[in-house]
């Protein structure tokens, strides 16, 4: 199903092309003729008394802008395929604001940076966690050796040696970073949504 409207934003290049087409006097004449009936390029050139290449150029520009569309094809006496054109039955909507997709595209780099930093933090702290586990295992082995040595030395039966093991921090910082970054981005977006 074809779109029933043409949506242009003032920031887009297409709106510039539309303005050029609408302001062109030859295009205005062509649109006026096509509003009455379907015509080929040569028929338009004959009716308006303008060169064929000028008519063809303007028809191509109006096709790109979406103001006209191909209607039918027929074959000439010489066996050449000829297109006829008619006005596109569409509403033209010009929006001064950016569309939602362009707003999402504007925050996409920030989301990508947050994602990469989160992955980096997760990998960094998982490597650090593995190093801490190795250190704890080494400490436990050395504690066992100290206990054996202290029992052999037996300085005094009343003294008891206790060696504390370092605690492994089980909390991961990357979820907190991700939540904080997304919350900050959401707050900034809510404050500046109209400016995007």
Rosetta blueprint (number, residue, H / E / L):
1 X L
2 X L
3 X L
4 X L
5 X E
6 X E
7 X E
8 X E
9 X E
10 X L
11 X L
12 X L
13 X H
14 X H
15 X H
16 X H
17 X H
18 X H
19 X H
20 X H
21 X H
22 X H
23 X H
24 X L
25 X H
26 X H
27 X H
28 X H
29 X H
30 X H
31 X H
32 X H
33 X H
34 X H
35 X L
36 X L
37 X L
38 X L
39 X E
40 X E
41 X H
42 X H
43 X H
44 X H
45 X H
46 X H
47 X H
48 X H
49 X L
50 X L
51 X L
52 X H
53 X H
54 X H
55 X H
56 X H
57 X H
58 X H
59 X H
60 X H
61 X H
62 X H
63 X H
64 X H
65 X H
66 X L
67 X L
68 X E
69 X E
70 X E
71 X E
72 X E
73 X E
74 X E
75 X E
76 X L
77 X L
78 X L
79 X L
80 X L
81 X E
82 X E
83 X E
84 X E
85 X E
86 X E
87 X E
88 X L
89 X L
90 X L
91 X E
92 X E
93 X E
94 X E
95 X E
96 X L
97 X L
98 X L
99 X L
100 X H
101 X H
102 X H
103 X H
104 X H
105 X H
106 X H
107 X H
108 X H
109 X H
110 X H
111 X H
112 X H
113 X H
114 X H
115 X H
116 X H
117 X H
118 X H
119 X H
120 X H
121 X H
122 X H
123 X H
124 X H
125 X H
126 X H
127 X H
128 X H
129 X H
130 X H
131 X H
132 X H
133 X H
134 X H
135 X H
136 X H
137 X H
138 X H
139 X H
140 X H
141 X H
142 X H
143 X H
144 X H
145 X H
146 X H
147 X H
148 X H
149 X H
150 X H
151 X H
152 X H
153 X H
154 X L
155 X L
156 X L
157 X L
158 X L
159 X L
160 X L
161 X L
162 X L
163 X L
164 X L
165 X L
166 X L
167 X L
168 X L
169 X L
170 X L
171 X L
172 X L
173 X L
174 X H
175 X H
176 X H
177 X H
178 X H
179 X H
180 X H
181 X H
182 X H
183 X H
184 X H
185 X H
186 X H
187 X H
188 X H
189 X H
190 X H
191 X H
192 X H
193 X L
194 X L
195 X L
196 X L
